[in-house]
């Protein structure tokens, strides 16, 4: 769990969700890149799992891909639309299925 301190005589503060600090003794934190997220007090960001995305820097969580979309890779900022002739009827899909 990581903390940072901005002012002299101030107490150290925990990094907020969506940010991290990997080194002790720092005076600031860094935002997670798009496609990654972090909980509060994190020392690193975590890649979004397959079937999810984090569109913006500083994300606190990943969001499942909507129906008709998918994401087969970890650490992504967008979900892809299913190609013509395929579908995904569940949120959080990592693939599309060919129409019967």
N, CA, C and O atoms as a GROMACS GRO file, in nm:
protein
  400
    1UNK      N    1   0.084  -0.117   0.000
    1UNK     CA    2   0.000   0.000   0.000
    1UNK      C    3   0.089   0.124   0.000
    1UNK      O    4   0.184   0.134   0.079
    2UNK      N    5   0.059   0.217  -0.088
    2UNK     CA    6   0.148   0.332  -0.102
    2UNK      C    7   0.081   0.461  -0.061
    2UNK      O    8  -0.040   0.479  -0.073
    3UNK      N    9   0.166   0.552  -0.014
    3UNK     CA   10   0.124   0.682   0.036
    3UNK      C   11   0.212   0.787  -0.029
    3UNK      O   12   0.319   0.757  -0.081
    4UNK      N   13   0.166   0.911  -0.024
    4UNK     CA   14   0.249   1.021  -0.071
    4UNK      C   15   0.228   1.140   0.022
    4UNK      O   16   0.133   1.143   0.100
    5UNK      N   17   0.318   1.240   0.014
    5UNK     CA   18   0.307   1.359   0.097
    5UNK      C   19   0.343   1.479   0.013
    5UNK      O   20   0.448   1.480  -0.051
    6UNK      N   21   0.258   1.581   0.013
    6UNK     CA   22   0.280   1.699  -0.070
    6UNK      C   23   0.347   1.814   0.004
    6UNK      O   24   0.425   1.887  -0.057
    7UNK      N   25   0.320   1.834   0.132
    7UNK     CA   26   0.369   1.951   0.204
    7UNK      C   27   0.456   1.912   0.323
    7UNK      O   28   0.444   1.803   0.379
    8UNK      N   29   0.543   2.004   0.359
    8UNK     CA   30   0.621   1.988   0.481
    8UNK      C   31   0.523   1.994   0.599
    8UNK      O   32   0.429   2.074   0.597
    9UNK      N   33   0.544   1.911   0.700
    9UNK     CA   34   0.462   1.904   0.820
    9UNK      C   35   0.324   1.846   0.796
    9UNK      O   36   0.244   1.839   0.890
   10UNK      N   37   0.292   1.805   0.679
   10UNK     CA   38   0.163   1.741   0.654
   10UNK      C   39   0.180   1.590   0.672
   10UNK      O   40   0.292   1.538   0.661
   11UNK      N   41   0.074   1.524   0.698
   11UNK     CA   42   0.082   1.379   0.709
   11UNK      C   43   0.078   1.318   0.569
   11UNK      O   44   0.032   1.381   0.475
   12UNK      N   45   0.127   1.198   0.557
   12UNK     CA   46   0.122   1.129   0.429
   12UNK      C   47  -0.022   1.089   0.399
   12UNK      O   48  -0.099   1.057   0.489
   13UNK      N   49  -0.056   1.091   0.272
   13UNK     CA   50  -0.192   1.057   0.229
   13UNK      C   51  -0.187   0.934   0.140
   13UNK      O   52  -0.092   0.916   0.064
   14UNK      N   53  -0.290   0.849   0.147
   14UNK     CA   54  -0.292   0.732   0.059
   14UNK      C   55  -0.324   0.773  -0.085
   14UNK      O   56  -0.396   0.870  -0.108
   15UNK      N   57  -0.270   0.701  -0.179
   15UNK     CA   58  -0.306   0.723  -0.319
   15UNK      C   59  -0.452   0.685  -0.336
   15UNK      O   60  -0.497   0.583  -0.284
   16UNK      N   61  -0.526   0.766  -0.409
   16UNK     CA   62  -0.668   0.738  -0.430
   16UNK      C   63  -0.685   0.637  -0.542
   16UNK      O   64  -0.593   0.612  -0.620
   17UNK      N   65  -0.803   0.578  -0.549
   17UNK     CA   66  -0.831   0.480  -0.654
   17UNK      C   67  -0.808   0.544  -0.791
   17UNK      O   68  -0.841   0.660  -0.813
   18UNK      N   69  -0.751   0.466  -0.883
   18UNK     CA   70  -0.718   0.515  -1.016
   18UNK      C   71  -0.579   0.574  -1.027
   18UNK      O   72  -0.535   0.615  -1.134
   19UNK      N   73  -0.508   0.577  -0.913
   19UNK     CA   74  -0.371   0.629  -0.912
   19UNK      C   75  -0.281   0.529  -0.839
   19UNK      O   76  -0.328   0.434  -0.777
   20UNK      N   77  -0.151   0.553  -0.847
   20UNK     CA   78  -0.055   0.465  -0.780
   20UNK      C   79   0.074   0.540  -0.753
   20UNK      O   80   0.099   0.646  -0.810
   21UNK      N   81   0.154   0.485  -0.667
   21UNK     CA   82   0.291   0.532  -0.643
   21UNK      C   83   0.372   0.410  -0.605
   21UNK      O   84   0.346   0.346  -0.503
   22UNK      N   85   0.469   0.377  -0.688
   22UNK     CA   86   0.547   0.255  -0.667
   22UNK      C   87   0.670   0.275  -0.579
   22UNK      O   88   0.732   0.178  -0.535
   23UNK      N   89   0.706   0.400  -0.553
   23UNK     CA   90   0.826   0.427  -0.475
   23UNK      C   91   0.794   0.501  -0.346
   23UNK      O   92   0.713   0.595  -0.348
   24UNK      N   93   0.854   0.463  -0.235
   24UNK     CA   94   0.831   0.536  -0.110
   24UNK      C   95   0.898   0.674  -0.114
   24UNK      O   96   0.993   0.695  -0.189
   25UNK      N   97   0.846   0.767  -0.034
   25UNK     CA   98   0.908   0.898  -0.021
   25UNK      C   99   0.874   0.995  -0.132
   25UNK      O  100   0.941   1.098  -0.145
   26UNK      N  101   0.775   0.969  -0.209
   26UNK     CA  102   0.738   1.058  -0.320
   26UNK      C  103   0.638   1.164  -0.274
   26UNK      O  104   0.570   1.147  -0.173
   27UNK      N  105   0.629   1.272  -0.351
   27UNK     CA  106   0.540   1.383  -0.316
   27UNK      C  107   0.417   1.389  -0.405
   27UNK      O  108   0.339   1.484  -0.396
   28UNK      N  109   0.398   1.290  -0.491
   28UNK     CA  110   0.283   1.290  -0.581
   28UNK      C  111   0.250   1.146  -0.619
   28UNK      O  112   0.321   1.052  -0.583
   29UNK      N  113   0.144   1.132  -0.692
   29UNK     CA  114   0.104   1.001  -0.742
   29UNK      C  115   0.090   1.009  -0.894
   29UNK      O  116   0.091   1.117  -0.951
   30UNK      N  117   0.077   0.894  -0.958
   30UNK     CA  118   0.058   0.888  -1.103
   30UNK      C  119  -0.076   0.823  -1.133
   30UNK      O  120  -0.121   0.736  -1.058
   31UNK      N  121  -0.140   0.863  -1.243
   31UNK     CA  122  -0.267   0.804  -1.284
   31UNK      C  123  -0.241   0.675  -1.361
   31UNK      O  124  -0.142   0.664  -1.434
   32UNK      N  125  -0.328   0.579  -1.344
   32UNK     CA  126  -0.322   0.457  -1.425
   32UNK      C  127  -0.354   0.494  -1.570
   32UNK      O  128  -0.436   0.582  -1.596
   33UNK      N  129  -0.290   0.427  -1.662
   33UNK     CA  130  -0.317   0.448  -1.804
   33UNK      C  131  -0.454   0.391  -1.840
   33UNK      O  132  -0.507   0.306  -1.768
   34UNK      N  133  -0.512   0.436  -1.951
   34UNK     CA  134  -0.636   0.378  -2.001
   34UNK      C  135  -0.613   0.227  -2.021
   34UNK      O  136  -0.507   0.186  -2.066
   35UNK      N  137  -0.713   0.148  -1.987
   35UNK     CA  138  -0.699   0.002  -1.996
   35UNK      C  139  -0.652  -0.062  -1.867
   35UNK      O  140  -0.644  -0.184  -1.857
   36UNK      N  141  -0.622   0.021  -1.767
   36UNK     CA  142  -0.574  -0.025  -1.637
   36UNK      C  143  -0.655   0.043  -1.527
   36UNK      O  144  -0.718   0.145  -1.551
   37UNK      N  145  -0.652  -0.014  -1.407
   37UNK     CA  146  -0.724   0.043  -1.293
   37UNK      C  147  -0.646   0.016  -1.166
   37UNK      O  148  -0.553  -0.064  -1.165
   38UNK      N  149  -0.686   0.084  -1.058
   38UNK     CA  150  -0.628   0.054  -0.927
   38UNK      C  151  -0.728   0.087  -0.817
   38UNK      O  152  -0.814   0.173  -0.832
   39UNK      N  153  -0.713   0.016  -0.705
   39UNK     CA  154  -0.786   0.047  -0.583
   39UNK      C  155  -0.710   0.157  -0.512
   39UNK      O  156  -0.602   0.197  -0.557
   40UNK      N  157  -0.764   0.207  -0.401
   40UNK     CA  158  -0.689   0.307  -0.327
   40UNK      C  159  -0.568   0.244  -0.258
   40UNK      O  160  -0.566   0.123  -0.233
   41UNK      N  161  -0.469   0.324  -0.230
   41UNK     CA  162  -0.343   0.283  -0.167
   41UNK      C  163  -0.263   0.184  -0.251
   41UNK      O  164  -0.191   0.101  -0.195
   42UNK      N  165  -0.274   0.191  -0.383
   42UNK     CA  166  -0.206   0.094  -0.470
   42UNK      C  167  -0.064   0.135  -0.504
   42UNK      O  168  -0.032   0.254  -0.514
   43UNK      N  169   0.020   0.034  -0.521
   43UNK     CA  170   0.157   0.057  -0.565
   43UNK      C  171   0.174   0.025  -0.713
   43UNK      O  172   0.282   0.042  -0.768
   44UNK      N  173   0.066  -0.021  -0.778
   44UNK     CA  174   0.070  -0.049  -0.921
   44UNK      C  175  -0.072  -0.054  -0.976
   44UNK      O  176  -0.168  -0.066  -0.901
   45UNK      N  177  -0.083  -0.044  -1.106
   45UNK     CA  178  -0.213  -0.055  -1.174
   45UNK      C  179  -0.228  -0.196  -1.228
   45UNK      O  180  -0.130  -0.264  -1.256
   46UNK      N  181  -0.352  -0.239  -1.241
   46UNK     CA  182  -0.383  -0.373  -1.289
   46UNK      C  183  -0.450  -0.364  -1.425
   46UNK      O  184  -0.537  -0.279  -1.445
   47UNK      N  185  -0.412  -0.450  -1.518
   47UNK     CA  186  -0.473  -0.451  -1.650
   47UNK      C  187  -0.618  -0.499  -1.639
   47UNK      O  188  -0.648  -0.592  -1.565
   48UNK      N  189  -0.706  -0.434  -1.713
   48UNK     CA  190  -0.846  -0.479  -1.717
   48UNK      C  191  -0.849  -0.620  -1.776
   48UNK      O  192  -0.776  -0.649  -1.871
   49UNK      N  193  -0.934  -0.708  -1.721
   49UNK     CA  194  -0.942  -0.844  -1.774
   49UNK      C  195  -1.013  -0.848  -1.910
   49UNK      O  196  -1.073  -0.749  -1.952
   50UNK      N  197  -1.004  -0.961  -1.977
   50UNK     CA  198  -1.074  -0.977  -2.105
   50UNK      C  199  -1.222  -0.952  -2.082
   50UNK      O  200  -1.275  -0.978  -1.974
   51UNK      N  201  -1.290  -0.902  -2.184
   51UNK     CA  202  -1.433  -0.874  -2.174
   51UNK      C  203  -1.465  -0.741  -2.108
   51UNK      O  204  -1.582  -0.708  -2.087
   52UNK      N  205  -1.360  -0.663  -2.075
   52UNK     CA  206  -1.380  -0.534  -2.009
   52UNK      C  207  -1.291  -0.427  -2.071
   52UNK      O  208  -1.205  -0.455  -2.154
   53UNK      N  209  -1.315  -0.301  -2.028
   53UNK     CA  210  -1.236  -0.187  -2.076
   53UNK      C  211  -1.230  -0.081  -1.967
   53UNK      O  212  -1.312  -0.080  -1.876
   54UNK      N  213  -1.132   0.007  -1.976
   54UNK     CA  214  -1.123   0.129  -1.896
   54UNK      C  215  -1.085   0.239  -1.995
   54UNK      O  216  -0.970   0.247  -2.037
   55UNK      N  217  -1.180   0.321  -2.031
   55UNK     CA  218  -1.161   0.417  -2.140
   55UNK      C  219  -1.067   0.532  -2.106
   55UNK      O  220  -0.998   0.584  -2.194
   56UNK      N  221  -1.062   0.572  -1.980
   56UNK     CA  222  -0.986   0.692  -1.943
   56UNK      C  223  -0.871   0.661  -1.850
   56UNK      O  224  -0.870   0.558  -1.782
   57UNK      N  225  -0.774   0.752  -1.847
   57UNK     CA  226  -0.668   0.744  -1.746
   57UNK      C  227  -0.730   0.763  -1.609
   57UNK      O  228  -0.832   0.832  -1.595
   58UNK      N  229  -0.671   0.703  -1.508
   58UNK     CA  230  -0.717   0.723  -1.372
   58UNK      C  231  -0.843   0.645  -1.336
   58UNK      O  232  -0.919   0.687  -1.249
   59UNK      N  233  -0.867   0.532  -1.403
   59UNK     CA  234  -0.988   0.454  -1.378
   59UNK      C  235  -0.980   0.378  -1.245
   59UNK      O  236  -0.875   0.324  -1.209
   60UNK      N  237  -1.092   0.376  -1.174
   60UNK     CA  238  -1.104   0.303  -1.048
   60UNK      C  239  -1.148   0.160  -1.070
   60UNK      O  240  -1.130   0.074  -0.983
   61UNK      N  241  -1.208   0.133  -1.186
   61UNK     CA  242  -1.256  -0.002  -1.217
   61UNK      C  243  -1.269  -0.016  -1.368
   61UNK      O  244  -1.266   0.082  -1.442
   62UNK      N  245  -1.283  -0.140  -1.411
   62UNK     CA  246  -1.307  -0.170  -1.551
   62UNK      C  247  -1.457  -0.192  -1.571
   62UNK      O  248  -1.528  -0.229  -1.478
   63UNK      N  249  -1.503  -0.168  -1.692
   63UNK     CA  250  -1.644  -0.180  -1.726
   63UNK      C  251  -1.660  -0.293  -1.827
   63UNK      O  252  -1.582  -0.304  -1.922
   64UNK      N  253  -1.761  -0.377  -1.807
   64UNK     CA  254  -1.786  -0.487  -1.899
   64UNK      C  255  -1.825  -0.434  -2.037
   64UNK      O  256  -1.891  -0.330  -2.048
   65UNK      N  257  -1.783  -0.505  -2.141
   65UNK     CA  258  -1.826  -0.472  -2.276
   65UNK      C  259  -1.977  -0.494  -2.288
   65UNK      O  260  -2.031  -0.588  -2.229
   66UNK      N  261  -2.043  -0.408  -2.362
   66UNK     CA  262  -2.187  -0.421  -2.382
   66UNK      C  263  -2.219  -0.539  -2.473
   66UNK      O  264  -2.131  -0.593  -2.540
   67UNK      N  265  -2.346  -0.578  -2.475
   67UNK     CA  266  -2.392  -0.682  -2.567
   67UNK      C  267  -2.359  -0.637  -2.709
   67UNK      O  268  -2.371  -0.518  -2.741
   68UNK      N  269  -2.320  -0.730  -2.794
   68UNK     CA  270  -2.282  -0.696  -2.932
   68UNK      C  271  -2.139  -0.650  -2.946
   68UNK      O  272  -2.094  -0.614  -3.055
   69UNK      N  273  -2.066  -0.649  -2.834
   69UNK     CA  274  -1.926  -0.607  -2.834
   69UNK      C  275  -1.843  -0.710  -2.757
   69UNK      O  276  -1.897  -0.792  -2.683
   70UNK      N  277  -1.711  -0.705  -2.774
   70UNK     CA  278  -1.622  -0.800  -2.707
   70UNK      C  279  -1.484  -0.738  -2.691
   70UNK      O  280  -1.451  -0.638  -2.754
   71UNK      N  281  -1.403  -0.801  -2.606
   71UNK     CA  282  -1.262  -0.765  -2.596
   71UNK      C  283  -1.186  -0.891  -2.555
   71UNK      O  284  -1.206  -0.945  -2.446
   72UNK      N  285  -1.100  -0.938  -2.645
   72UNK     CA  286  -1.027  -1.063  -2.622
   72UNK      C  287  -0.894  -1.043  -2.551
   72UNK      O  288  -0.831  -1.140  -2.508
   73UNK      N  289  -0.849  -0.918  -2.539
   73UNK     CA  290  -0.720  -0.890  -2.478
   73UNK      C  291  -0.735  -0.818  -2.345
   73UNK      O  292  -0.834  -0.749  -2.320
   74UNK      N  293  -0.635  -0.834  -2.259
   74UNK     CA  294  -0.630  -0.763  -2.131
   74UNK      C  295  -0.575  -0.622  -2.152
   74UNK      O  296  -0.503  -0.598  -2.248
   75UNK      N  297  -0.608  -0.531  -2.061
   75UNK     CA  298  -0.548  -0.397  -2.063
   75UNK      C  299  -0.592  -0.309  -2.178
   75UNK      O  300  -0.512  -0.235  -2.234
   76UNK      N  301  -0.719  -0.316  -2.213
   76UNK     CA  302  -0.769  -0.239  -2.327
   76UNK      C  303  -0.860  -0.125  -2.285
   76UNK      O  304  -0.923  -0.128  -2.179
   77UNK      N  305  -0.867  -0.022  -2.371
   77UNK     CA  306  -0.949   0.096  -2.342
   77UNK      C  307  -1.080   0.099  -2.421
   77UNK      O  308  -1.164   0.186  -2.398
   78UNK      N  309  -1.097   0.005  -2.513
   78UNK     CA  310  -1.220  -0.001  -2.593
   78UNK      C  311  -1.266  -0.146  -2.608
   78UNK      O  312  -1.187  -0.240  -2.594
   79UNK      N  313  -1.394  -0.161  -2.636
   79UNK     CA  314  -1.448  -0.291  -2.676
   79UNK      C  315  -1.475  -0.285  -2.826
   79UNK      O  316  -1.504  -0.178  -2.880
   80UNK      N  317  -1.465  -0.396  -2.890
   80UNK     CA  318  -1.483  -0.403  -3.035
   80UNK      C  319  -1.623  -0.453  -3.067
   80UNK      O  320  -1.678  -0.536  -2.995
   81UNK      N  321  -1.680  -0.403  -3.176
   81UNK     CA  322  -1.812  -0.449  -3.220
   81UNK      C  323  -1.799  -0.583  -3.291
   81UNK      O  324  -1.701  -0.608  -3.362
   82UNK      N  325  -1.897  -0.669  -3.272
   82UNK     CA  326  -1.898  -0.799  -3.341
   82UNK      C  327  -1.911  -0.775  -3.492
   82UNK      O  328  -1.982  -0.685  -3.536
   83UNK      N  329  -1.843  -0.857  -3.570
   83UNK     CA  330  -1.849  -0.850  -3.717
   83UNK      C  331  -1.986  -0.894  -3.766
   83UNK      O  332  -2.059  -0.963  -3.695
   84UNK      N  333  -2.020  -0.854  -3.888
   84UNK     CA  334  -2.145  -0.899  -3.949
   84UNK      C  335  -2.148  -1.052  -3.951
   84UNK      O  336  -2.048  -1.115  -3.984
   85UNK      N  337  -2.261  -1.110  -3.914
   85UNK     CA  338  -2.274  -1.255  -3.910
   85UNK      C  339  -2.234  -1.317  -3.778
   85UNK      O  340  -2.237  -1.440  -3.763
   86UNK      N  341  -2.196  -1.234  -3.680
   86UNK     CA  342  -2.161  -1.283  -3.547
   86UNK      C  343  -2.235  -1.201  -3.442
   86UNK      O  344  -2.289  -1.095  -3.472
   87UNK      N  345  -2.236  -1.251  -3.317
   87UNK     CA  346  -2.305  -1.181  -3.209
   87UNK      C  347  -2.245  -1.217  -3.074
   87UNK      O  348  -2.174  -1.316  -3.059
   88UNK      N  349  -2.276  -1.134  -2.976
   88UNK     CA  350  -2.249  -1.166  -2.835
   88UNK      C  351  -2.368  -1.110  -2.758
   88UNK      O  352  -2.393  -0.990  -2.758
   89UNK      N  353  -2.440  -1.199  -2.693
   89UNK     CA  354  -2.563  -1.153  -2.625
   89UNK      C  355  -2.542  -1.130  -2.476
   89UNK      O  356  -2.636  -1.093  -2.406
   90UNK      N  357  -2.423  -1.151  -2.427
   90UNK     CA  358  -2.395  -1.128  -2.286
   90UNK      C  359  -2.296  -1.014  -2.268
   90UNK      O  360  -2.207  -0.995  -2.350
   91UNK      N  361  -2.312  -0.938  -2.160
   91UNK     CA  362  -2.213  -0.835  -2.127
   91UNK      C  363  -2.084  -0.903  -2.085
   91UNK      O  364  -2.086  -1.014  -2.031
   92UNK      N  365  -1.971  -0.838  -2.111
   92UNK     CA  366  -1.842  -0.892  -2.068
   92UNK      C  367  -1.789  -1.003  -2.157
   92UNK      O  368  -1.709  -1.084  -2.112
   93UNK      N  369  -1.832  -1.008  -2.283
   93UNK     CA  370  -1.786  -1.114  -2.373
   93UNK      C  371  -1.643  -1.092  -2.418
   93UNK      O  372  -1.598  -0.978  -2.435
   94UNK      N  373  -1.571  -1.204  -2.437
   94UNK     CA  374  -1.435  -1.195  -2.489
   94UNK      C  375  -1.428  -1.248  -2.633
   94UNK      O  376  -1.320  -1.256  -2.691
   95UNK      N  377  -1.542  -1.283  -2.689
   95UNK     CA  378  -1.548  -1.332  -2.827
   95UNK      C  379  -1.691  -1.315  -2.879
   95UNK      O  380  -1.784  -1.297  -2.801
   96UNK      N  381  -1.706  -1.321  -3.008
   96UNK     CA  382  -1.838  -1.322  -3.071
   96UNK      C  383  -1.862  -1.459  -3.131
   96UNK      O  384  -1.768  -1.528  -3.170
   97UNK      N  385  -1.987  -1.497  -3.140
   97UNK     CA  386  -2.025  -1.629  -3.189
   97UNK      C  387  -2.091  -1.614  -3.327
   97UNK      O  388  -2.167  -1.520  -3.351
   98UNK      N  389  -2.060  -1.709  -3.417
   98UNK     CA  390  -2.121  -1.705  -3.550
   98UNK      C  391  -2.272  -1.729  -3.538
   98UNK      O  392  -2.318  -1.811  -3.458
   99UNK      N  393  -2.348  -1.657  -3.619
   99UNK     CA  394  -2.493  -1.676  -3.619
   99UNK      C  395  -2.525  -1.818  -3.667
   99UNK      O  396  -2.457  -1.871  -3.756
  100UNK      N  397  -2.630  -1.879  -3.607
  100UNK     CA  398  -2.665  -2.016  -3.648
  100UNK      C  399  -2.721  -2.022  -3.789
  100UNK      O  400  -2.755  -2.130  -3.838
   0.00000   0.00000   0.00000
